[in-house]
Every structure is written in C-alpha cells, then in structure tokens.
Amino acid sequence: MVDPTQIREHLEVVGSDGEHVGRVDHVIGDRIELARLDLVGGFKHHMIPVSWVHHVDGHVHLNVTKDEAKARWTEKHQA
C-alpha cells in the first residue's frame, strides 16, 4: 500500500498504460480528488481510490489504465 502522504497536489496521475488520467487536487482520506479543470476530466471533480496507486515518483502511477480509471472514477458531489 502506498503512503498517501507521498501523493502531493499538482502531481500528474498516469494510468498503467502510461496515459494521462489527471492531476492531483487533494487527497481526502483514502480518495484522491483530481483537479476539475483538467482537459481529460472536464469541469467536474473526479475521485479515485488511493488503492489504485501502484507507486509515486514524479508522478502518481496507477495500477489501472486510463480508460479503466475513467470508467470507474466517481464524481464528487458538491454540498
């Protein structure tokens, strides 16, 4: 399991296929909130679980592909 404190704001998130998934906006508990102005995700915040993270170096590398991440991410509901 990756230490969530390694996941910092503005790091690029890439799928296991090396494709751009988004950029980290915040880490909230066991979820990563992706920046909402990212061209891939549109204008909504998308949430992915920290459990999808394979490792962190200069990027956040997922253990799922970009397409899998997009199919399974959830939208953050505004209060």
Sequence and secondary structure as in RCSB ss.txt:
>XXXX:A:sequence
MVDPTQIREHLEVVGSDGEHVGRVDHVIGDRIELARLDLVGGFKHHMIPVSWVHHVDGHVHLNVTKDEAKARWTE
KHQA
>XXXX:A:secstr
   GGG  TT EEE TTS EEEEEEEEETTEEEE TT TTT SS EEEEGGGEEEESSEEEESS HHHHHHH EE
    
